[in-house]
């Protein structure tokens, strides 16, 4: 991540896509586990489970249209299952349908059961949808909610800081990144704090953090 205006330049976009791909792999694995029915989940209609399984398979091979069709079928068969709405929302956001995705994520959160543990992911994904709709303040609120629920959620941290910098709130961006150093052991919070300090004109402090990043992760692309 280059120091400077966030979101500018191909390298930053490439890194963001890489993070999105990593998150997609994690979510797909999670969908497979939960979509087939957890041990403590209530009894589900076989048709809905089968539709979700087909949707997961379509998502794995990159067939977003088929994944959407299967997840919509699962939601029709079992409208009270929050995971069906979450899966559908993910397929929709990946397919470039942020408005419909946002509605699905809201449904997933509204239907969430006490034992469900996906709220941080749903808030993060909803933030992506809201940002795609141009609603930066609402997206920021969703990213921050995801981070509050899971303080070690690096993707939520990165997006929170990035949006704060985009809307010219570097002091808040630095505060968020600095606080995250207590929860995330990687160099990511230091790198993000260095970005915020650079924007604030605090160059020496920014450089000191960049040196700390390189000491922790030699060869870190963003710190070079």
N, C-alpha and C positions, 0 to 999 in steps of 0.2 A: 504494500500500500504506500503510494508515494505521498510525501508531505505536500500539502497544498489543498486546493479545492476538491472536496470529495465528489466522487462520481464523474470526474473529468478524466478522459484518457482511456485507451483500450485496456491498459494493464489493470486498472481498478475494476472495470467491467468483467474482465476475465477472471479475476480473483473472486468476484461476487458470484459468477456463474459456477465456479468450482465449489464455493461454499454451498450453493443451492443444490449442486449434484450430490454433495456429501449428505446434506439434510435429506434429500430425496431417498438416498439409500437407507438411511436410518429409519425414516418414516415407513418406507416400504416393508422393511423387516418387522417393524412394529405392527403395521397393518396386518401382515400375515399372521402374527401371533394372536392379535386381538380379533381380527376379522373372522377367524375360524371358531371363535367362542372361547372365552376364558373359563377356567374351572368354576369360578365363583359368579359367573354372569348368569342372568336369568335365561330360561329356556327360550330358544329362538326358532323361528320358522325355518325349516330346511331350505326353502326356496331363497330366502334372504341370504343365508350363509353361502349357498352355492353361487348366488349372484356376486357376492363380495369376493369370493375366491376367484371367480372368473375376472372380476375387475382388477384384483391384485396381479393376476397373471398378465393381463393386458398392460397394466402400468409398468410391469417389469420389462416388457418388450418394447415399451415406448409408444404403444397404441392408445393415445389419450382419448380418442373418440370412442373406442370400444370400452375403455375404462369408465368413461362418463356414462355410457349407456348402461353398463352393468351396475354401477353404483346407484344410478337413478332407479333402476329396477329394485335394488335392495331397499332403497328408501321407500318406494311405493309399497313393498311387501311388509316392511317393518318401520313405519314412520317414527316410532318412539325410540329407536336405537340411535344414540348420538354418534356412534362410530361410523354408521352409514353416511351421515351428513358430513362428518369430518373427511372421510375418504372422497366423497363427491366433491367437497370444496377443494381438496388438494388437486384432484384431476382438473377441475375447472380453472384454478389459478395457473396451473402449468399450461393449460390450453389457451390462456389469454382471455379468460372470461371473468374479470375481477368482480363485477357487480353480483353475478350469480354465486361466485365463490364466497363473497362476503356474507351473503344470505345463508349459505350452507354452514359457514363457520359459526354464525350467530345461533343457528338452530342447534348445532352440536354443543355449544356452550350452554344453551338454555336447557337442553335435555340431559346434561351431564349428571351422572349418578355419584353418590358419595365415594365409591371406590375407584372411580375413573381417575386416571393420572395424566390425561392429555391436555389439560387446560393451558399449560405454557406453550405447547406446540400450536394449539388452536389460536391463541392470541397472537403468536408470532406470524402465523400464516394469514390471519386476518389483517395484520399490519401490512403485509405484502399486498393484499388485495386493495386496501384503502389507499396505499401509496400509489398503486397503479391507477386508481381513480382520481388522483390528484389531491387527496385529502391528507396532507402531510401532518397536520396537528392530530387528527384522529389516528393516523398510522403510528405516530410517535407514542400516543397513549397506549396503543396495543402492544408495541414493542416493549414499552416500559412495564406493562402489566406482565408480559411474558418473563421479563428479567426479574421482576419482584417475586414471581412464583418459583423461578428457578435461577438463583443468582449466579450459577456457574454456566449459564446458557450463553455460549460465546456468540452464536449467530444473532441472538437478541441484543447482546451488548454492542456488537459491530453496527447493527442497523440503528440502534438508538443513538449512538455517537454520530454516525454518518448523517442522520436526519437533523440532529441538533446543529451540526456544522452547516448543513445546507440552509437551514432557516436562521443562520447567523446568531446562534446561541452557544458560542464556544466555551463560556464559563461553565455552563451546565454540562457540556460535553466533557470537559476536563473532570468535573466533579464525579460524573457517572463512571468514567474510566478509572479514576483514582480509587473510588470505592470498590470497583470490581477487582482490584489487585488483591483484596483480601479473600476473594472467593475463587478466582481463576488463576492457577499456578503458571499458565503458559505466558509467553511474552505478549500476547494479544492486548491486554489492558494497558501495558506500558507503551506499546506502539500507538494505540488510540489516544492515550494521554499526550504523547509527544505530538501527535497531529494537532490536538486542541491547543497545546502550548504554542506551537508554531503559528497558528492562526491568531492567537492572542498577542503575538509579537515577543513572546518570552523565549527567544532563540537559545540562550545558553541552557535553560532548563530542558528545553526540547532535545537539544543535542545530548545532554547528560542521560536522558531516558533512552535515546537511540543507542548510546554506548552500552547501557544496561541490557537493552534488547539483544545486541550483538554478543554481549558476554554470556547471555543465557542461551541464545540460539545463533551461533556463528553462521554467517551466510544468509541471515534472514533477508529476503528480497526487499521488503519495504524499508528496512533500516540502512541499506547500502547507499 
